[in-house]
């Protein structure tokens, strides 16, 4: 009998040690859990050191950090019957530990599936132009729709972001042509505005020159001086009619007589 007791005691000690070790549960700071007693909810388990009774108690924990779930690319038909391929990403976290564990089997998968359905529903009710321009507003609408449903699962939707909107190839070409036409339109407007401003400035300059009697002649001489600066230029001078009329009114006879005198020419001798 004594020998049997000596053989059982070490075994009991080892078994007790393993039971004690398995009874100690350390929950990290970023996790929380629930304690089930014979399968029935007992209480919430907070981070830190917790003691449970093996076999009788079951501890289930969940991660309380923000989790990201990708919504795969899917083809959606907009309200104006344009097929687009859209993908998004969902940011969420567990808000109520008990509900996330006891109310739904796999909250991560459920959030992804419901967000995918909400994405199709919202985009199907808007036009392509609205989708391209108001992406942030659409993301908020999808978030509110998903958040209302997942609240009873103990999950809080932090954000839903639409990542890519892929258009059909023919639609991309049409939009590229439209953008090119808009750029050409803006360039034409800018060019015509510049030409209008230049013509108004030329008109003002012509009016200023017409009010001055010698202004046009001065401008002509200035132009000739600018052109003649380059020796390779051949200048064809067209004399304005005003200059010719001014020359006609001048008396060159006295000038020509003065230029025609020769001091060495023989003259009359005086006695």
Secondary structure by P-SEA (a helix, b strand, c coil): caaaaaaaaaaaaaaaaaaaaaabbbbcccccbbbbccccccccccccbbbbbcccbbbbbbbccbbbbbbcbbbbbcccbbbbbbbbbbbbbbccccccccccccaaaaaaaaaaaaaaaaaaaccaaaaaccaaaaaaaaaaaaaaaacccccccccccccbbbbcaaaaaaaaaaaaaaaaaaaaaaaaaaaaaaaaaaaaaaaaaaaccaaaaaaaaaaaaaaaccccccccccccaaaaaaaaaccaaaaaaaaaccccccccccc
